[in-house]
Amino acid sequence: MPERKRTVLFICTGNSCRSQMAEAILRHVAGDKFEALSGGTHPAGVVQPIAIRALEKMGVPTDGLESKHLDQFADYPVNIAITVCDNASAECPSWLAADIKVHWGLPDPTFHAGDEDEREAFCTEIAERILKRVTRLATIRFDQFSKAKLSEILNSLADL
């Protein structure tokens, strides 16, 4: 019997790069197993072009991506909330009632030093790290572990 579809919410400050890439990559890799969402504590209102280009290079669809405020998910049943930036982790609202909250800190390609090509290359590196993490996430048999063990497993993916 297949496992039920779980909702994963990726959280970042601006919801313009890292969390957008994570949402798109999880949807691409395991959209049949997960509902992938993203939101920001202070959304930028735009998805960064370097994030779009990095995803397109990887063959990940980018249609439907938009910068959203985390408040949009206040009453949404979230199974796993994953912060991908340190600021969002510190600001993550107490009302967010996710079953499991984890932190996968990643540097922000938007503020990476260098010219546009260097920033885009760095963004692609971050997208590839996200791909490793969500690919591993997609293999977890959630029904076989306690909530505490799942939290431990999901947190360990930050090391990939």
C-alpha positions as CSV (number, residue, x, y, z in Angstrom):
1,M,0.0,0.0,0.0
2,P,1.5,3.4,-1.0
3,E,2.3,6.0,1.7
4,R,0.1,9.0,1.9
5,K,1.2,12.2,0.2
6,R,3.0,14.5,2.6
7,T,3.2,18.3,2.5
8,V,6.7,19.9,2.7
9,L,7.0,23.7,3.1
10,F,10.4,25.2,2.4
11,I,10.9,28.5,4.2
12,C,13.4,31.3,3.4
13,T,13.5,35.0,4.1
14,G,12.8,36.3,0.6
15,N,11.2,33.2,-0.9
16,S,13.0,34.2,-4.1
17,C,15.9,31.7,-4.6
18,R,16.7,28.8,-2.3
19,S,13.2,27.9,-1.1
20,Q,11.9,28.3,-4.7
21,M,14.5,25.9,-6.0
22,A,13.7,23.4,-3.3
23,E,10.0,23.6,-4.0
24,A,10.5,23.1,-7.8
25,I,13.1,20.3,-7.3
26,L,11.0,18.3,-4.8
27,R,7.9,18.7,-7.1
28,H,10.1,17.5,-10.0
29,V,11.8,14.6,-8.2
30,A,8.9,13.3,-6.1
31,G,5.7,15.2,-6.8
32,D,3.8,12.0,-6.7
33,K,4.8,11.5,-3.0
34,F,4.9,15.1,-1.8
35,E,3.1,18.4,-2.1
36,A,5.9,20.9,-2.3
37,L,5.4,24.5,-1.2
38,S,7.5,27.5,-0.3
39,G,7.1,30.7,1.5
40,G,9.1,33.6,2.9
41,T,9.1,35.5,6.2
42,H,9.7,38.7,4.1
43,P,9.0,37.7,0.5
44,A,10.9,39.6,-2.2
45,G,7.9,39.4,-4.5
46,V,10.0,37.9,-7.4
47,V,11.8,34.7,-8.1
48,Q,15.4,35.4,-8.9
49,P,16.4,34.9,-12.5
50,I,19.5,33.0,-11.5
51,A,17.3,30.5,-9.7
52,I,15.1,30.1,-12.8
53,R,18.2,29.6,-15.0
54,A,19.8,27.0,-12.6
55,L,16.6,25.0,-12.5
56,E,16.2,25.1,-16.2
57,K,19.7,23.9,-16.7
58,M,18.8,20.9,-14.5
59,G,15.6,20.2,-16.5
60,V,13.4,21.2,-13.6
61,P,10.1,22.9,-14.6
62,T,9.7,26.5,-13.2
63,D,6.2,27.2,-14.2
64,G,4.0,28.4,-11.3
65,L,6.9,29.6,-9.1
66,E,6.0,32.8,-7.3
67,S,7.3,34.5,-4.2
68,K,4.8,34.1,-1.4
69,H,4.4,35.2,2.2
70,L,4.6,32.4,4.9
71,D,1.3,33.7,6.3
72,Q,-0.4,32.1,3.3
73,F,0.1,28.8,5.0
74,A,-1.1,29.7,8.5
75,D,-4.0,27.3,8.4
76,Y,-2.5,24.8,6.0
77,P,-1.7,21.3,7.2
78,V,2.1,21.0,6.9
79,N,3.9,17.8,7.6
80,I,7.4,19.0,7.2
81,A,8.7,22.6,7.4
82,I,12.3,23.0,6.2
83,T,14.0,26.3,6.7
84,V,16.8,26.8,4.1
85,C,18.3,30.0,5.5
86,D,19.5,31.0,9.0
87,N,17.4,34.2,9.2
88,A,14.2,32.3,8.4
89,S,15.1,29.6,10.9
90,A,15.4,32.3,13.6
91,E,12.2,34.1,12.5
92,C,10.1,31.0,11.8
93,P,6.7,31.9,13.4
94,S,5.5,30.0,16.4
95,W,2.1,29.5,14.7
96,L,3.6,27.2,12.1
97,A,2.2,23.9,13.2
98,A,4.3,21.5,11.2
99,D,4.6,17.9,12.4
100,I,8.4,18.1,11.9
101,K,10.6,21.3,11.6
102,V,14.1,21.0,10.3
103,H,16.9,23.4,9.2
104,W,18.9,22.9,6.0
105,G,21.0,26.1,6.0
106,L,22.3,27.1,2.6
107,P,24.1,30.3,1.5
108,D,22.1,32.7,-0.5
109,P,23.2,32.8,-4.2
110,T,21.5,36.2,-4.6
111,F,24.2,37.8,-2.5
112,H,27.2,35.7,-3.8
113,A,30.1,37.9,-4.8
114,G,31.2,37.9,-8.4
115,D,29.8,38.6,-11.8
116,E,26.5,37.2,-13.1
117,D,28.2,34.1,-14.5
118,E,29.9,33.4,-11.1
119,R,26.6,34.0,-9.2
120,E,24.7,31.7,-11.6
121,A,27.4,28.9,-11.2
122,F,27.1,29.2,-7.4
123,C,23.3,29.1,-7.7
124,T,23.6,25.9,-9.7
125,E,25.9,24.4,-7.0
126,I,23.2,25.2,-4.4
127,A,20.5,23.7,-6.6
128,E,22.5,20.5,-6.9
129,R,22.9,20.4,-3.1
130,I,19.2,20.8,-2.7
131,L,18.7,18.0,-5.3
132,K,20.8,15.6,-3.2
133,R,18.8,16.4,-0.1
134,V,15.4,16.1,-1.6
135,T,16.3,13.0,-3.6
136,R,17.3,11.4,-0.3
137,L,14.1,12.8,1.4
138,A,12.0,11.1,-1.3
139,T,13.5,7.7,-0.3
140,I,12.5,7.8,3.3
141,R,9.8,5.4,4.4
142,F,7.9,7.8,6.8
143,D,5.6,5.1,8.1
144,Q,8.5,3.1,9.5
145,F,9.9,5.7,11.9
146,S,8.8,7.7,14.9
147,K,8.5,11.5,14.6
148,A,11.7,11.9,16.7
149,K,13.6,9.6,14.4
150,L,12.2,11.2,11.3
151,S,13.3,14.6,12.6
152,E,16.8,13.2,13.2
153,I,17.0,11.7,9.7
154,L,15.7,14.9,8.0
155,N,18.1,17.1,10.0
156,S,21.0,14.8,8.9
157,L,20.3,15.6,5.3
158,A,21.6,19.1,5.9
159,D,25.1,17.6,5.8
160,L,24.7,16.5,2.1
